[in-house]
Structures are given as structure tokens and as C-alpha cells.
Amino acid sequence: MSNQSLATVATHIVDQYSAAGKTLNQAYRATVERVLDSAKSRFVTALEARSLPLVNDQIKSELVNAQDVLAGFMLKGVQTAYDRADQAIDTIATRANSGIQSIDSTVARVESAFQIANLDAVRALYAPVATLASQVADKVAEGAKSLEARIGTVVEESTEVAVVAKPARRAARKA
């Protein structure tokens, strides 16, 4: 395995972990959005299903609007956080790949300047390790993609929780 091959393998590993991180980030983002949508619909259903004292249709409408505003605020915060996480993943991957290319060019210059032949033995020693690391990175990326596919196809079960009204307590009269 040549020096360029080791650098190529290292770059491939960084790219695979970067893709896995972005995939998991997107899957988590979709899950949070789904939870917020589910909470919003359950709130509306629960509010409409019950007749609450002193709560008319206008107040119910205002409560639903307030809940929409709150869910929108939370969703915007989540989207901002995940956008920044994607940017961080890109930055880390870019810097890691830049470092790999820098090391690769430095090793090539040193090898050609000093006619070092021992680096071939080092490359041969680390070739199986690099191959194994590349295979692990591929499996991690595949696992992240399958997790994202699984989360994307999960059908939400709409389970209604029956709330039993507690009997009102009466204050004991003292005679």
C-alpha cells in the first residue's frame, strides 16, 4: 500500500464519519420535529375533547395559537442547533482532511529528499490497520443510514390516554 493509499484511506475514514454524523444529526432532528408535531396535535385534541369550565371557543383558540407559537419557537431553536452541528461536522472534516493532505505531502517531500526506503515497511505494517479502520467507518456510516431510514419509516401510534377524573374533595365541616 503506497503513501497516497494511506492518505486516501484516512480521508475516506474522515468522510465516512462525517457522513454518519450528519445522518444521525438529521435523524435526530426529524425525530424532534415529529415529537413536537405529535405534542401539538395531542394538545389540540385534548383541548377540543374536553369541556372545561370558563373556557370558551375563543380561549381554546388562543390556547392553540399560543401552543403553536411555543412549538414554532422550540422548532426554530432545534433547527438552529442542528444547522450549527452540521457546520461543526463540516469544519472538523475539512480540517482533518487538510491535515491528512499536509502530512501526506510532507512525508512525500521527506521521502524524496532523503531517499528513505524504510517508510515502505511502515506502510506495509499499517496497511491492515488502515483497511480495518476503513471497514469500521463504512459500517458506522451504513448503520447511521439504516437508523435514519428506520426513524423515517416509523409509524407513530396514536394512543389515547384515558384520564380518570378524580373526585373532588370536600372540606370536612367542624361542628
FENJO-V368300 format. One record per residue. PSI is psi in degrees with one decimal (none if undefined). OMEGA is omega in whole degrees, -180 to 180 (none if undefined). NEAR is the number of other C-alpha atoms within 8 Angstrom. Layout:
psi=[PSI | PSI]
omega=[OMEGA | OMEGA]
near=[NEAR | NEAR]
//
This chain:
psi=[129.3 | 170.8 | -43.0 | -34.8 | -39.5 | -40.9 | -38.8 | -42.4 | -43.4 | -42.0 | -41.0 | -41.8 | -44.8 | -43.4 | -39.1 | -44.2 | -35.2 | -45.0 | -39.9 | -42.1 | -43.3 | -37.9 | -45.5 | -37.7 | -45.0 | -39.6 | -41.4 | -39.6 | -45.3 | -37.1 | -43.6 | -41.3 | -40.3 | -40.8 | -42.4 | -41.7 | -40.5 | -43.7 | -39.0 | -45.7 | -36.2 | -37.3 | -45.9 | -43.3 | -44.3 | -37.4 | -39.3 | -28.9 | -22.4 | 146.9 | 109.7 | 139.1 | 142.4 | 14.4 | 106.7 | -174.8 | -34.9 | -43.8 | -39.7 | -43.4 | -41.6 | -37.6 | -41.2 | -43.1 | -41.7 | -39.3 | -37.3 | -42.5 | -43.8 | -44.1 | -39.4 | -40.3 | -44.9 | -41.7 | -40.0 | -41.0 | -40.8 | -45.2 | -39.0 | -43.9 | -41.9 | -31.9 | -41.0 | -35.5 | -40.9 | -41.2 | -40.0 | -41.3 | -44.0 | -43.7 | -44.4 | -43.8 | -41.5 | -44.8 | -39.3 | -44.6 | -35.8 | -42.0 | -40.1 | -45.0 | -36.8 | -45.3 | -40.5 | -44.4 | -36.6 | -43.8 | -39.8 | -40.0 | -44.4 | -42.9 | -42.6 | -33.2 | -38.6 | 3.5 | 56.2 | 122.8 | -12.9 | -18.0 | -26.5 | -37.1 | -39.2 | -42.4 | -43.1 | -34.2 | -40.6 | -3.9 | -47.2 | -36.0 | -42.4 | -40.1 | -43.3 | -43.4 | -37.2 | -40.3 | -39.7 | -43.3 | -39.1 | -41.5 | -38.3 | -43.9 | -41.5 | -42.5 | -40.4 | -39.9 | -39.1 | -34.4 | -41.9 | -41.1 | -39.5 | -42.5 | -36.9 | -27.1 | 3.7 | 127.6 | 122.8 | 128.1 | 127.0 | 98.0 | 130.1 | 130.5 | 120.6 | 123.6 | 120.6 | 127.1 | 132.9 | 142.3 | 143.8 | 141.9 | 139.3 | 142.0 | 131.3 | 133.4 | 134.3 | 131.4 | none]
omega=[-176 | 180 | 179 | 179 | 177 | 178 | 178 | 178 | 180 | 178 | 178 | 179 | 179 | -180 | 180 | 178 | 176 | 178 | 178 | 178 | 179 | 179 | 179 | 177 | 180 | 179 | 179 | 178 | 179 | 179 | 179 | 178 | 179 | 179 | 179 | 178 | 179 | 179 | 180 | -179 | 177 | 178 | 180 | 180 | -179 | -180 | -179 | -175 | -175 | 172 | -177 | 179 | 179 | 179 | 179 | -177 | 179 | 179 | 177 | 179 | 178 | 177 | 178 | 178 | 178 | 178 | 177 | 179 | 179 | 179 | 177 | 177 | 179 | -180 | 178 | 177 | 179 | -180 | 177 | 180 | -179 | 174 | 178 | 177 | 176 | 177 | 179 | 178 | 178 | -179 | 180 | 180 | 179 | 180 | 179 | 179 | 176 | 177 | 178 | 180 | 178 | 178 | -180 | 180 | 178 | 178 | 179 | 178 | -180 | -179 | -179 | -178 | -176 | -177 | -179 | -179 | -178 | 180 | 177 | 178 | 178 | 178 | 180 | 179 | -176 | -180 | 179 | 179 | 179 | 179 | 179 | 179 | 178 | 178 | 177 | 179 | 177 | 179 | 178 | 179 | 178 | 179 | 179 | 179 | 179 | 176 | 178 | 178 | 180 | 179 | -180 | -177 | 179 | 178 | -179 | 176 | 179 | 179 | 179 | 179 | 179 | 179 | 180 | 180 | 178 | 178 | -180 | 178 | 176 | 176 | -180 | 178 | 176 | -177 | none]
near=[7 | 7 | 9 | 7 | 8 | 12 | 11 | 8 | 11 | 11 | 10 | 9 | 12 | 11 | 9 | 12 | 11 | 11 | 9 | 13 | 10 | 10 | 11 | 12 | 11 | 10 | 12 | 8 | 11 | 9 | 9 | 9 | 9 | 8 | 8 | 10 | 8 | 8 | 8 | 11 | 8 | 8 | 9 | 9 | 8 | 8 | 9 | 8 | 6 | 6 | 7 | 6 | 4 | 4 | 9 | 7 | 6 | 7 | 8 | 11 | 8 | 8 | 8 | 10 | 8 | 8 | 9 | 9 | 8 | 8 | 10 | 8 | 8 | 8 | 10 | 8 | 8 | 10 | 9 | 8 | 8 | 11 | 8 | 8 | 9 | 10 | 8 | 8 | 11 | 9 | 8 | 8 | 11 | 8 | 8 | 9 | 10 | 8 | 8 | 11 | 9 | 8 | 8 | 11 | 8 | 8 | 8 | 9 | 8 | 10 | 11 | 8 | 6 | 6 | 7 | 8 | 7 | 6 | 8 | 8 | 8 | 8 | 12 | 9 | 8 | 8 | 10 | 8 | 8 | 11 | 9 | 8 | 9 | 12 | 8 | 8 | 11 | 10 | 8 | 11 | 12 | 9 | 8 | 12 | 11 | 8 | 10 | 12 | 8 | 8 | 9 | 8 | 6 | 6 | 4 | 4 | 4 | 4 | 4 | 4 | 4 | 4 | 4 | 4 | 4 | 4 | 4 | 4 | 4 | 4 | 4 | 4 | 4 | 3 | 2]
//
